[in-house]
Amino acid sequence: MEFSKEEILRRARFIFNNGRLVHERILKSQIEYLAGNKQAAAFSDLSPAQHRCLLAVRRKGEITISELAAYLGVSPPSVSAMVDRLVEKGVFLRRQSKKDRRKVIVALTSKAEEVVDGVEEYMLAAFVEMVEMVGPETSAKWCEVLAKIRTFLDPDSSSEDKSDKKQAKISSKADSLRIE
């Protein structure tokens, strides 16, 4: 099936606009959770760059400053300064590598893990509601399309990462999140 340039643009605009709606819903859920959780207060004022850094460490697990900088596409000194601020806020732990003392390892604190788990659980409830609303056929199509998009956006997604393990743990709680 051939697409005209107009049809490609129309579909791209549709995907973009609806992707933005999903993104806004995710952000709204995140803000709602953080506003209602006193333990998460330190996380509510993270900048977008700090939030992206937090999610990268969440996804990758323990990671060196240079690996984190490469993953985020920024310089190691920039990441190091950001990590320093996140350590001060109690989001990250920073330690020297046991294998190579010149390298610094970054990891989430247990408090950060708890807060991120809580945010993800809260957001998952919104997605459970959406899946129930659109029904099994449409949600199956949605999953199929998103799987193809994931292979395009994240070619390494076939290898399991830390966030997949966490999502499986959080997903096991999905039954308790169902809105009847």
VENZIJO-V391290 format. One record per pair of residues at least 12 apart in sequence whose ideal C-beta (glycine too) atoms are under 8 Angstrom apart, sorted by the first residue. I is the first residue (numbers start at 1). J is the second residue. D is the distance in whole Angstrom. If there is no record, write none. Layout:
BEGIN
I;J;D
I;J;D
END
This chain:
BEGIN
25;126;6
26;123;6
26;126;8
29;119;8
29;122;6
29;123;4
29;126;5
30;119;5
30;122;8
30;123;7
31;44;8
32;122;7
33;118;6
33;119;5
33;122;4
33;123;8
34;115;8
34;119;7
37;115;7
37;118;6
39;111;7
39;114;7
39;115;7
40;115;5
40;118;7
40;119;8
42;89;5
42;90;6
42;91;7
43;89;8
43;91;7
43;112;7
43;115;5
46;86;8
46;89;8
46;91;8
49;82;6
50;82;6
50;85;7
50;86;6
50;91;8
52;72;7
53;68;7
53;72;6
53;79;7
53;82;5
53;83;7
53;86;7
54;86;7
54;91;6
54;92;8
54;108;7
54;112;7
54;116;7
56;68;6
56;71;5
56;72;6
57;92;7
57;106;6
57;107;7
57;108;6
58;108;6
58;113;8
58;116;6
58;162;7
58;163;6
58;166;7
59;161;5
59;162;6
59;163;4
60;161;7
60;162;6
61;107;7
61;161;8
61;162;4
62;105;5
62;106;7
62;107;5
63;105;7
63;106;6
63;107;8
64;97;7
64;103;5
64;104;6
64;105;6
64;106;7
65;79;6
65;80;5
65;83;7
65;103;7
65;104;5
65;106;6
66;103;7
68;83;8
68;106;6
80;104;8
83;104;8
83;106;5
90;109;6
90;111;6
90;112;7
91;108;7
91;109;6
91;112;5
92;106;5
92;107;7
92;108;6
92;109;7
92;112;7
93;106;7
93;107;5
93;108;7
93;109;6
94;106;6
95;107;8
116;166;8
117;166;7
117;169;8
117;170;6
120;166;7
120;167;7
120;170;5
121;170;5
121;173;6
121;177;7
124;170;6
124;171;7
124;173;8
124;174;6
124;177;6
125;177;4
125;179;7
128;174;6
128;177;5
128;178;6
128;179;7
129;179;5
132;178;7
132;179;7
END
